[in-house]
């Protein structure tokens, strides 16, 4: 079998993990990145800020490269990861000689992460896969022939435990940490309340400048204004006692990439409970879950006092992850 993957060609991206997984399975695979063919101009960015659904300019060279590479490589199927830069005409041209699949990480009804070209292309793909369970129905409503839930995963080399010195524990670690993008929902509300209740908290990620400047998180310098990846992210997890995992509720998210990355990196995961969490990890054995702020506090207090139990759950959670939640399993 031969597979052509199309997306973004960058270390630490899902596309790189997908490529590695196919190769690990003995599949002849190549990754074509849009990076060398397209860069969104300032005018295009400004234009898309006022549009409900983005429209990108200057995509002809990249789409031509996709068609050319498909003809040369002759794959059994082309797998597009988040194909917002692909014309409907490109999908139809590829279908003359191969199968065409899409794997989409974001929530379909949130149009700012998509494009008019992608929405117009949906009926032409042979099959759609999505990180978000709610997208299965949403994609079919937009004309998808086939639509399946295929969640995110971890890469055992990129998301792996890291050695952390005592000085690093003090510098980057805390009793409780959260690493993720700011959102005005439970993640920011609960973290603010934990700060007000006197817990040792650190927050990492993009967008936290939007959090109110008179908040406890700012006053106590809990917000770090940093985002870490790979080994550095693992160090933050491993330098801390509890790593919180929230889902994006307005996106109807039930599992996030952090759901897999935290246990893979050797962190103790306290995850917002959803309809899907107990399908991935056994509660109280491989991870801990919470549904309310009261339960979150109760779990934090309990696990901060039980170091040995935390370490057992970390070990069992990582074992479960390595057995069935890597990109090679997907």
C-alpha positions as CSV (number, residue, x, y, z in Angstrom):
1,X,0.0,0.0,0.0
2,X,1.1,3.6,-0.7
3,X,-0.3,6.6,1.1
4,X,0.1,10.3,0.4
5,X,-0.5,12.6,3.4
6,X,-1.2,16.2,2.8
7,X,-1.1,18.9,5.4
8,X,1.5,20.9,7.3
9,X,5.1,19.7,7.3
10,X,6.4,20.6,10.7
11,X,7.9,18.6,13.6
12,X,5.4,17.9,16.4
13,X,2.3,18.2,14.1
14,X,-0.2,15.5,13.8
15,X,0.8,15.0,10.2
16,X,4.3,14.0,11.2
17,X,2.9,11.5,13.7
18,X,0.6,10.1,11.0
19,X,3.4,9.7,8.6
20,X,5.6,7.9,11.2
21,X,2.7,5.6,12.1
22,X,2.1,4.5,8.5
23,X,5.8,3.9,8.0
24,X,5.9,1.9,11.2
25,X,3.2,-0.3,9.7
26,X,5.2,-0.9,6.6
27,X,3.2,1.4,4.4
28,X,5.1,3.4,1.8
29,X,4.2,6.9,2.7
30,X,5.1,10.5,1.9
31,X,4.0,13.8,3.4
32,X,3.4,16.9,1.1
33,X,3.3,20.1,3.1
34,X,1.6,23.3,2.1
35,X,4.4,25.3,3.8
36,X,6.5,25.7,0.7
37,X,3.6,26.7,-1.5
38,X,1.3,29.0,0.5
39,X,1.6,31.7,3.2
40,X,-1.4,33.7,4.2
41,X,-0.9,37.4,3.4
42,X,-1.6,40.2,5.8
43,X,-4.5,41.4,3.5
44,X,-5.9,37.9,3.5
45,X,-5.8,37.7,7.3
46,X,-7.6,41.0,7.6
47,X,-10.1,39.9,5.0
48,X,-10.8,36.6,6.9
49,X,-11.3,38.4,10.2
50,X,-14.4,40.0,8.9
51,X,-15.7,36.9,7.1
52,X,-17.8,34.3,8.8
53,X,-16.1,31.6,6.8
54,X,-12.5,32.2,5.7
55,X,-11.5,32.3,2.0
56,X,-7.8,31.9,1.2
57,X,-6.1,33.5,-1.8
58,X,-3.1,32.2,-3.7
59,X,-3.8,28.4,-3.4
60,X,-3.4,27.5,-7.1
61,X,0.4,26.5,-6.8
62,X,-0.3,24.2,-3.8
63,X,-3.3,22.6,-5.4
64,X,-1.3,22.0,-8.6
65,X,1.5,20.5,-6.5
66,X,-1.0,18.1,-4.8
67,X,-2.3,16.9,-8.2
68,X,1.2,16.5,-9.6
69,X,2.5,14.6,-6.6
70,X,-0.5,12.3,-6.7
71,X,0.1,11.5,-10.4
72,X,3.9,10.8,-9.7
73,X,3.5,8.8,-6.5
74,X,0.3,6.9,-7.5
75,X,-1.0,6.3,-3.9
76,X,-3.8,3.9,-2.9
77,X,-5.4,6.9,-1.2
78,X,-4.6,10.5,-0.3
79,X,-5.2,11.5,3.3
80,X,-5.7,15.3,3.8
81,X,-5.3,16.5,7.4
82,X,-7.5,19.6,7.9
83,X,-7.8,20.4,4.1
84,X,-9.0,24.0,4.3
85,X,-6.6,24.9,1.5
86,X,-7.9,22.4,-1.0
87,X,-10.2,23.2,-3.9
88,X,-13.3,21.1,-4.6
89,X,-11.9,20.7,-8.2
90,X,-8.7,19.2,-6.8
91,X,-10.6,16.6,-4.8
92,X,-12.6,15.7,-7.9
93,X,-9.4,15.5,-10.0
94,X,-7.7,13.1,-7.6
95,X,-10.8,10.9,-7.4
96,X,-10.2,9.9,-11.1
97,X,-7.2,7.8,-10.0
98,X,-7.4,7.2,-6.2
99,X,-9.4,7.5,-3.0
100,X,-9.5,10.8,-1.1
101,X,-9.9,11.0,2.7
102,X,-10.1,13.9,5.1
103,X,-9.1,13.9,8.8
104,X,-10.4,17.0,10.5
105,X,-9.4,18.1,14.0
106,X,-11.8,21.0,14.7
107,X,-15.5,21.5,15.2
108,X,-17.3,21.7,11.9
109,X,-20.0,24.3,13.0
110,X,-17.3,26.6,14.1
111,X,-16.5,28.1,10.6
112,X,-13.6,30.3,11.5
113,X,-11.3,27.2,11.6
114,X,-12.5,26.0,8.2
115,X,-12.9,27.6,4.8
116,X,-15.4,28.0,2.0
117,X,-13.4,25.6,-0.2
118,X,-13.5,22.8,2.5
119,X,-17.2,23.2,3.0
120,X,-17.9,23.0,-0.7
121,X,-15.6,20.0,-1.0
122,X,-17.2,17.8,1.8
123,X,-19.5,15.8,-0.6
124,X,-16.7,14.9,-2.9
125,X,-14.4,13.0,-0.4
126,X,-14.7,9.3,-0.2
127,X,-14.6,9.4,3.6
128,X,-14.2,11.9,6.5
129,X,-12.6,11.2,9.8
130,X,-12.8,13.6,12.7
131,X,-11.2,14.2,16.2
132,X,-14.6,15.4,17.4
133,X,-17.5,12.9,17.9
134,X,-20.1,15.6,17.2
135,X,-18.7,16.0,13.7
136,X,-19.9,12.6,12.5
137,X,-23.4,14.0,12.2
138,X,-22.4,17.5,11.2
139,X,-20.3,16.3,8.3
140,X,-23.2,14.0,7.1
141,X,-25.5,17.0,7.3
142,X,-23.2,18.9,4.9
143,X,-23.2,16.0,2.4
144,X,-20.4,13.7,3.5
145,X,-20.8,10.2,2.0
146,X,-19.1,8.5,5.0
147,X,-18.1,10.1,8.4
148,X,-16.4,8.4,11.3
149,X,-15.1,9.4,14.7
150,X,-11.3,8.9,14.8
151,X,-9.8,10.8,17.8
152,X,-6.5,12.3,18.5
153,X,-3.6,10.2,19.9
154,X,-0.1,10.4,21.2
155,X,3.4,9.7,19.7
156,X,5.5,7.6,22.1
157,X,8.7,9.4,21.2
158,X,7.5,13.0,21.1
159,X,5.1,12.7,24.1
160,X,7.3,10.8,26.6
161,X,8.4,11.2,30.2
162,X,11.3,13.7,30.8
163,X,13.9,14.0,33.5
164,X,13.3,17.0,35.6
165,X,15.8,18.6,38.0
166,X,14.8,20.1,41.4
167,X,15.4,23.6,40.1
168,X,13.2,22.9,37.1
169,X,10.4,21.6,39.4
170,X,10.5,25.0,41.3
171,X,10.7,27.0,38.1
172,X,8.1,25.4,35.9
173,X,6.2,23.0,38.1
174,X,3.3,23.5,40.6
175,X,0.9,21.4,42.6
176,X,-1.6,22.0,39.8
177,X,-0.9,23.0,36.3
178,X,-3.0,23.5,33.1
179,X,-1.5,23.8,29.7
180,X,-3.9,24.9,26.9
181,X,-5.5,27.8,25.1
182,X,-7.6,30.4,26.9
183,X,-11.3,30.0,26.7
184,X,-14.0,31.9,28.6
185,X,-15.6,28.7,30.0
186,X,-14.9,26.2,32.8
187,X,-11.1,26.1,32.2
188,X,-10.7,29.8,33.1
189,X,-13.5,29.8,35.7
190,X,-12.2,26.8,37.6
191,X,-8.6,27.9,37.5
192,X,-9.5,31.3,38.8
193,X,-11.5,29.7,41.6
194,X,-8.6,27.4,42.5
195,X,-6.3,30.4,42.7
196,X,-8.8,32.3,45.0
197,X,-9.0,29.2,47.2
198,X,-5.2,29.3,47.7
199,X,-4.0,26.4,45.6
200,X,-0.5,26.4,44.0
201,X,-1.5,26.8,40.3
202,X,0.4,27.6,37.1
203,X,-1.3,28.2,33.7
204,X,0.5,27.8,30.4
205,X,-0.8,28.4,26.9
206,X,-1.9,30.9,24.3
207,X,-4.5,33.6,24.6
208,X,-4.4,34.1,28.4
209,X,-3.8,37.8,28.0
210,X,-7.6,37.9,27.5
211,X,-8.2,36.8,31.1
212,X,-9.3,39.7,33.3
213,X,-6.3,41.7,34.6
214,X,-7.7,42.2,38.1
215,X,-8.0,38.4,38.5
216,X,-6.2,36.2,41.1
217,X,-4.4,34.3,38.4
218,X,-2.7,37.6,37.3
219,X,-2.1,38.9,40.8
220,X,-0.4,35.8,42.0
221,X,1.5,35.4,38.7
222,X,0.0,32.0,37.9
223,X,-0.3,32.8,34.2
224,X,3.0,32.1,32.6
225,X,2.3,33.4,29.0
226,X,4.3,30.5,27.6
227,X,3.4,27.4,25.5
228,X,5.6,24.4,25.6
229,X,5.8,21.5,23.1
230,X,7.4,18.0,23.0
231,X,10.1,17.3,25.6
232,X,9.6,20.8,27.2
233,X,5.8,20.1,27.6
234,X,6.6,16.8,29.2
235,X,8.9,18.5,31.7
236,X,6.2,20.8,32.8
237,X,3.8,17.8,33.3
238,X,6.4,15.8,35.2
239,X,7.5,18.7,37.3
240,X,3.9,19.0,38.7
241,X,1.7,16.9,40.9
242,X,-1.6,17.2,39.0
243,X,-2.2,18.1,35.4
244,X,-5.7,19.4,34.6
245,X,-7.4,18.5,31.3
246,X,-10.4,20.5,30.1
247,X,-12.4,20.1,26.9
248,X,-13.8,22.9,24.7
249,X,-17.4,22.8,25.6
250,X,-18.6,25.3,23.0
251,X,-17.0,22.9,20.4
252,X,-18.9,19.9,21.9
253,X,-15.5,18.4,22.5
254,X,-15.5,15.1,24.4
255,X,-11.8,14.2,24.1
256,X,-8.8,16.5,23.5
257,X,-5.3,15.8,22.3
258,X,-4.2,16.5,25.9
259,X,-6.3,13.5,26.9
260,X,-3.6,11.4,25.4
261,X,-0.5,13.6,25.6
262,X,-0.6,14.0,29.4
263,X,-0.5,10.3,30.4
264,X,2.0,9.6,27.5
265,X,4.3,12.2,29.0
266,X,4.0,10.7,32.5
267,X,1.8,13.3,34.0
268,X,-1.0,12.7,36.5
269,X,-4.2,13.6,34.6
270,X,-7.3,15.0,36.3
271,X,-9.7,15.3,33.3
272,X,-13.1,17.0,32.9
273,X,-15.6,14.1,32.7
274,X,-17.4,13.6,29.4
275,X,-19.4,10.8,27.8
276,X,-16.2,9.5,26.2
277,X,-13.6,9.7,29.0
278,X,-14.4,6.3,30.6
279,X,-14.0,4.7,27.2
280,X,-10.4,5.7,27.2
281,X,-9.2,5.3,30.8
282,X,-10.6,3.6,33.9
283,X,-11.6,6.1,36.4
284,X,-9.5,6.0,39.6
285,X,-7.1,3.5,38.1
286,X,-5.7,5.1,35.0
287,X,-6.8,8.7,35.3
288,X,-9.1,10.8,37.5
289,X,-12.2,12.7,36.4
290,X,-14.3,15.6,37.6
291,X,-17.7,17.0,36.7
292,X,-18.0,20.1,38.9
293,X,-15.8,22.5,40.8
294,X,-16.7,20.8,44.1
295,X,-15.6,17.4,42.7
296,X,-12.5,19.0,41.2
297,X,-11.4,20.4,44.6
298,X,-12.3,17.1,46.4
299,X,-10.1,15.1,43.9
300,X,-7.2,17.6,44.1
301,X,-7.2,17.5,47.9
302,X,-7.3,13.7,47.9
303,X,-4.6,13.1,45.4
304,X,-2.2,15.8,46.7
305,X,-2.2,13.7,50.0
306,X,-1.6,10.4,48.2
307,X,1.7,10.4,46.3
308,X,1.9,6.6,46.0
309,X,-1.6,6.3,44.5
310,X,-0.8,9.1,42.1
311,X,2.3,7.3,40.9
312,X,0.4,4.1,40.4
313,X,-2.3,5.8,38.3
314,X,0.4,7.5,36.2
315,X,2.0,4.2,35.5
316,X,-1.3,2.4,34.6
317,X,-2.6,5.3,32.6
318,X,0.6,5.4,30.5
319,X,0.4,1.6,30.0
320,X,-3.1,1.9,28.7
321,X,-2.1,4.7,26.5
322,X,0.8,2.8,24.9
323,X,-1.4,-0.3,24.3
324,X,-4.2,1.4,22.4
325,X,-4.0,5.2,22.0
326,X,-1.0,5.9,19.8
327,X,-1.2,7.2,16.3
328,X,-0.1,3.8,15.0
329,X,-3.3,2.4,16.6
330,X,-5.4,5.0,14.8
